[in-house]
């Protein structure tokens, strides 16, 4: 009887284990913000010319420090964030809803200093449209 219960338990778990074996392992060398921090960075659109990412930080939330590619940023909400650079002093930035600007490639993390969520769209051009 014990063997029968054990066999039933193994058969119940086997399909889930088989699905996990078929799943691709995570790419440990993928350094894109969408891959490193999918909680805050969500891929909206990608084609051969651009990658469009929606960024959302709740009040007091932080991202890890990572390599952020050069991009155009458009604020969907007003924001007050701290930029934590990997090799420099932290800086604060404030933007109004609708502000757009060019941001050069850099290595940094972000912290929302505001009392409301901060959201913006990032458009990353691909080199040579590829």
N, C-alpha and C positions, 0 to 999 in steps of 0.2 A: 504494500500500500504506500509506503514511504517513497519508493521508486516511482510510482505512478504520479504522486503529487509533485515530485521533483521534475519529471518529464513534462507535466502540464505547465509548470512554472517556466521552464526553459523554452517551451514552444510559445508561450505568451510574450517572452522578452525577445525572441529571435527576430521577428520582423523589424522591431525598432533598431536592433543592433545592425541588421543588414542595411537599413537605410543610412545609418551613420557611416558605415564602411563605404558606401557609394558617394557620400558627400565629399567634396574636395576639401583638403586641409587648407586652413587659412594661409595666405601668402605672407610670410613673415617679413618680406622685403618690400611690401606695398606701403609706401610712406605717404600716400595721398591722405589728406584730412578726412575724406569720406570713409576710408578704410580704417584709419587709426581712431577716429572718434565719431562713429555713426550716430551717437546720441545727439550731438550738436550740429553735425554737418550732414546734410541729406542731398544726394544727387538728384537733381530735377530733370536735367537733359544733358545728353552727351552725343556729339556727332564728330565728324572729321575736322571741324573748325573750332569748336568751343566745348567747354564743360561748364554747366550752370549748377551752382550749389546754393542751397538755402541754409543759412546759419541761424540757429536760435539758441540763445542763452537765457535761462530763467534768472530771476533775481538772485544774485550771489553765486551763480554757477561759474565754474572755471573749465577751461580746456587744458589739455596737456600742451607742453611746448613742442612744436613740430615745425617742419619746413612748409611754409605757406607760399605757393607760387604767386607770381605777379598776376594781378587781376583788377578788374573794374568792380567796385563795390557800390551798391545802391541800398540805402537804408529804408526798410519797410516800417520801422518805428524809430522814435527818438532813442538815443542811446548815450550812456555814459559808461565807458569800459576802460579797464586797465590793460595795457599791452605789456606782457612780461617777456622781455627779450632774453634769449639764451646767453648772450654775451654783452649785455648793456643794461643800463638802469631801466626800471619800469617807467612807462609813460601813460598818461591818461588821454583819452580822446572823447569828445562830445560831438554828436551829429544830430541834426534834425531829420524828421521823416522826409524822405525824398532826396536827401543829399546823395550825390554821386561823386566818386573820386577814384583816381588811379592809385593802387597800392603796389609798391615794388616788392619783389621776392625777398623774404626774410624768414628767420627762424624765431618764432614767438608763440606764446599762449595768450589767451584772453580771459578776462574776468569781468562779469557784468556787475558794475557798481550801483546800478539803478535799482529802483524798487519795483519795476515792471520788466517783463521779458524784453530782450533786445533781439530784433530780427533784421537780417539783411540778405541780399542776394549777391553772390559772387560769380562773376563771369570770367573764366580762365581761358584766354586764347591759346590754341595749340600751335606749336611752331610749324611754320610752312603750311598751315591748314591741314595737318595730318594728325 
